[in-house]
Amino acid sequence: MIFKPFFLLVLPLLGIASPSSFVPAAPANLHVHNHGKDTAIPRGKITKINGVDTYVTLPRATFQRNTALVFLTDIFGLPLLENKLLVDQWADAGFATYAPDYLNGDAITDVGDIPTWILRHGEAQTTPPLLAVLDGLRGRGVTKLAVTGYCFGGLYTTRLAQNNSITVGSMSHPSLLTIPDDFEVILQQSHVPIEINNSDEDTTLTPELALEIDAVLGGGAYKPGYARREFAGVGHGFAVSADPADPVQVAAKKGAFDTTLKFFRAHL
């Protein structure tokens, strides 16, 4: 496993510019929607896989037992209703879906505490529980692993792709990446197809940084497969949370899901 040097996480705290945006922004459109009787109720269950709490939702119909989708949450983790509902949505699309608590029971509760929280959640802390769950799934007969990571989870989709630990990977508004270096590593040593959803108003993965990724993986340079879709009029977090009263946000969230679903089906 490739670990980002600790100093890269400390730079923003010291007011020193980083080579790309490392600290994830709190999504401006974050909503935990509560509409009384209309509030959706998650249907999955928390279970332990190799000792790690994991939110699990299985498809209602027959599904491929050798295939699993691993959902890597943003910094709000499993407590965020919308993360659980997205896991359920992936299960409804036909995938046995697993969201490991790789935040070790310490999802962020105060967005003003992000810099301090990041220091408690370096790769040395968050990678072991993630790998434990992946090993547990393989022990259950899973041979095909799709991983979708959101914000903070995008870093780990990248790491797993770099190490060829998964079958296919997607990330939406990823953060904590070193661009273009992380994708140069993928180009040089990975055979994992990669898909990215970003937005034109994100201040973490800016459109300019997204173009730097294209310059590395795009244009057919990355033979396993690469795709990126940019959504207009939305900011960081758009693939997790959408204000139901805003059709632009609703369409972007659905578009990110549909785009990733199509990519997964093409590469599994």
Legacy VTK file of the C-alpha trace (Angstrom):
# vtk DataFile Version 3.0
C-alpha trace
ASCII
DATASET POLYDATA
POINTS 268 float
0.000 0.000 0.000
1.245 3.453 -0.927
1.033 6.021 1.871
0.984 9.767 1.395
3.765 11.420 3.393
2.413 12.900 6.603
3.821 16.337 5.843
1.425 16.690 2.922
-1.487 16.551 5.321
0.088 19.097 7.644
0.841 21.730 5.006
-2.649 23.279 4.917
-2.603 23.636 8.690
0.589 25.651 8.407
-0.799 27.881 5.696
1.597 26.440 3.108
0.311 25.825 -0.383
0.082 22.186 -1.407
0.652 20.835 -4.914
-3.085 20.170 -5.155
-6.087 20.397 -2.852
-5.687 18.006 0.075
-8.182 18.975 2.756
-11.716 18.035 1.699
-14.210 20.847 1.689
-17.550 20.523 3.395
-20.150 20.285 0.635
-22.101 23.492 0.372
-25.223 21.516 -0.519
-25.045 19.084 2.403
-28.528 18.204 3.555
-29.706 15.415 5.780
-33.220 15.668 4.477
-36.014 15.199 6.939
-39.455 15.369 5.442
-41.425 13.808 8.251
-43.361 10.782 7.085
-41.573 10.878 3.721
-38.092 10.377 5.163
-36.474 7.318 3.628
-35.436 4.583 6.030
-32.186 2.734 5.264
-32.796 -0.965 4.742
-29.249 -2.242 5.219
-27.707 -3.550 8.417
-24.446 -2.998 10.267
-22.456 -6.208 10.511
-18.845 -7.004 11.306
-16.531 -8.165 8.547
-13.096 -9.135 9.826
-13.880 -7.148 12.958
-14.847 -3.947 11.099
-18.338 -2.459 11.316
-19.753 -2.477 7.792
-23.091 -1.251 6.509
-24.362 -3.972 4.186
-27.277 -3.965 1.786
-28.007 -6.888 -0.519
-30.084 -6.781 -3.698
-33.696 -7.847 -3.372
-33.366 -10.104 -6.410
-30.796 -12.678 -7.499
-27.264 -11.290 -7.757
-23.753 -12.428 -8.598
-22.268 -13.867 -5.417
-18.704 -13.460 -6.660
-19.125 -9.697 -7.180
-19.218 -6.986 -4.515
-19.394 -3.216 -4.563
-17.477 -1.427 -1.814
-18.766 2.036 -0.972
-16.184 4.398 0.538
-17.879 7.239 2.329
-16.975 10.868 2.626
-15.817 12.279 5.963
-19.385 12.109 7.321
-19.181 8.336 7.265
-21.896 5.858 8.103
-23.826 8.198 10.416
-24.874 10.283 7.403
-28.288 9.120 6.247
-27.556 9.924 2.636
-24.521 7.641 2.597
-26.637 4.718 3.765
-29.324 5.510 1.210
-26.718 5.518 -1.554
-25.529 2.097 -0.429
-29.134 0.923 -0.659
-29.398 2.439 -4.129
-26.357 0.489 -5.287
-27.906 -2.689 -3.934
-31.127 -1.913 -5.785
-28.993 -1.669 -8.943
-28.005 -5.303 -8.435
-24.803 -5.221 -6.386
-24.138 -6.685 -2.968
-22.895 -3.447 -1.414
-20.604 -2.943 1.567
-19.664 0.337 3.254
-16.846 -0.276 5.748
-16.393 2.054 8.684
-12.837 2.824 7.717
-13.140 6.021 9.779
-12.931 3.842 12.908
-16.156 5.114 14.474
-14.938 8.693 14.208
-16.866 10.318 11.380
-16.671 14.085 11.462
-19.436 15.927 13.280
-18.146 19.499 13.092
-17.004 20.740 9.674
-14.993 23.442 11.412
-12.796 20.668 12.793
-11.760 19.248 9.396
-8.016 20.122 9.655
-7.728 18.480 13.077
-9.882 15.540 12.027
-7.637 14.897 9.021
-4.669 14.464 11.350
-6.507 11.604 13.089
-7.372 9.917 9.814
-4.196 9.462 7.858
-3.762 6.460 5.609
-2.003 4.573 8.408
-5.244 4.717 10.418
-7.837 4.250 7.686
-6.205 1.753 5.343
-6.062 -1.269 7.732
-9.837 -1.523 8.367
-10.516 -1.055 4.667
-8.133 -3.833 3.676
-9.560 -6.056 6.410
-13.021 -5.772 4.846
-11.697 -6.447 1.354
-9.888 -9.535 2.651
-13.064 -10.635 4.391
-15.063 -10.335 1.179
-12.482 -12.340 -0.731
-12.731 -14.971 1.984
-16.439 -15.184 1.217
-15.758 -15.979 -2.405
-15.777 -12.484 -3.916
-13.500 -12.348 -6.957
-14.703 -9.095 -8.534
-14.523 -5.867 -6.518
-15.975 -2.571 -7.679
-15.132 0.399 -5.472
-16.865 3.757 -5.514
-15.373 6.507 -3.347
-16.834 9.895 -2.485
-14.659 12.867 -1.445
-12.366 11.320 1.206
-13.148 7.908 -0.262
-11.745 8.967 -3.621
-8.241 8.827 -2.186
-8.724 5.179 -1.280
-10.233 4.282 -4.636
-7.023 5.725 -6.082
-4.770 3.773 -3.724
-6.568 0.497 -4.403
-6.321 1.105 -8.138
-2.623 1.925 -7.880
-2.052 -1.404 -6.175
-4.343 -3.408 -8.495
-6.383 -4.496 -5.486
-9.764 -4.066 -7.187
-11.458 -4.818 -10.483
-12.828 -1.369 -11.297
-12.904 1.974 -9.489
-14.912 5.172 -9.514
-14.616 8.386 -7.543
-16.879 11.379 -7.189
-15.480 14.774 -6.146
-12.348 13.124 -4.700
-10.082 14.933 -2.261
-6.633 14.504 -0.687
-5.060 13.559 -4.001
-1.710 14.660 -5.362
-2.436 15.665 -8.956
-1.067 14.636 -11.396
1.341 12.369 -9.468
-1.260 9.914 -8.179
-2.533 9.345 -11.689
0.934 8.979 -13.118
1.296 6.023 -10.745
-1.960 4.560 -12.069
-0.786 5.022 -15.646
2.522 3.311 -14.950
1.452 0.336 -12.875
-2.311 -0.223 -12.826
-4.720 -2.269 -14.900
-7.855 -1.020 -13.096
-10.418 0.946 -15.170
-11.060 4.361 -13.594
-14.055 6.721 -13.785
-14.344 10.192 -12.211
-17.323 12.456 -11.570
-16.459 16.075 -10.860
-18.188 19.442 -10.933
-17.420 22.888 -12.226
-17.928 24.601 -8.841
-15.815 22.259 -6.727
-12.934 23.999 -4.986
-11.285 20.686 -4.040
-11.038 18.882 -7.374
-11.243 21.992 -9.510
-11.959 21.772 -13.250
-8.335 22.740 -13.842
-7.075 19.823 -11.753
-9.502 17.498 -13.514
-7.943 18.503 -16.819
-4.546 17.567 -15.411
-5.895 14.070 -14.759
-7.201 13.948 -18.332
-3.742 14.863 -19.576
-2.378 11.733 -17.885
-5.106 9.145 -18.424
-7.199 10.559 -21.247
-7.022 10.320 -24.988
-6.585 6.562 -24.921
-3.326 6.771 -22.960
-4.672 4.540 -20.197
-5.542 1.263 -21.895
-7.600 -0.390 -19.112
-10.217 2.363 -19.477
-10.722 5.922 -18.281
-13.751 8.208 -18.263
-14.579 11.518 -16.618
-17.825 13.452 -16.506
-18.117 17.030 -15.281
-21.404 18.359 -13.927
-22.338 22.022 -14.159
-23.919 24.201 -11.509
-23.059 22.072 -8.480
-20.238 22.003 -5.969
-18.347 19.562 -3.790
-20.466 16.723 -2.426
-22.997 16.780 -5.264
-22.947 13.003 -5.801
-23.897 12.351 -2.165
-26.320 15.127 -1.317
-28.876 17.016 -3.352
-31.534 19.478 -2.294
-34.758 17.876 -3.613
-36.092 21.340 -4.395
-33.173 22.064 -6.745
-33.531 20.219 -10.077
-29.914 20.939 -11.032
-28.613 19.232 -7.900
-31.037 16.337 -8.259
-30.043 15.775 -11.890
-26.314 15.936 -11.086
-26.577 13.414 -8.267
-28.573 11.043 -10.456
-26.208 11.624 -13.357
-23.167 10.688 -11.286
-24.820 7.504 -10.102
-25.995 6.519 -13.581
-22.609 7.261 -15.141
-20.766 5.139 -12.596
-23.313 2.332 -12.892
-22.819 2.192 -16.657
-19.039 2.171 -16.223
-19.163 -0.635 -13.662
-21.408 -2.775 -15.803
-19.025 -2.336 -18.714
-15.979 -3.418 -16.722
-17.213 -6.179 -14.424
LINES 1 269
268 0 1 2 3 4 5 6 7 8 9 10 11 12 13 14 15 16 17 18 19 20 21 22 23 24 25 26 27 28 29 30 31 32 33 34 35 36 37 38 39 40 41 42 43 44 45 46 47 48 49 50 51 52 53 54 55 56 57 58 59 60 61 62 63 64 65 66 67 68 69 70 71 72 73 74 75 76 77 78 79 80 81 82 83 84 85 86 87 88 89 90 91 92 93 94 95 96 97 98 99 100 101 102 103 104 105 106 107 108 109 110 111 112 113 114 115 116 117 118 119 120 121 122 123 124 125 126 127 128 129 130 131 132 133 134 135 136 137 138 139 140 141 142 143 144 145 146 147 148 149 150 151 152 153 154 155 156 157 158 159 160 161 162 163 164 165 166 167 168 169 170 171 172 173 174 175 176 177 178 179 180 181 182 183 184 185 186 187 188 189 190 191 192 193 194 195 196 197 198 199 200 201 202 203 204 205 206 207 208 209 210 211 212 213 214 215 216 217 218 219 220 221 222 223 224 225 226 227 228 229 230 231 232 233 234 235 236 237 238 239 240 241 242 243 244 245 246 247 248 249 250 251 252 253 254 255 256 257 258 259 260 261 262 263 264 265 266 267
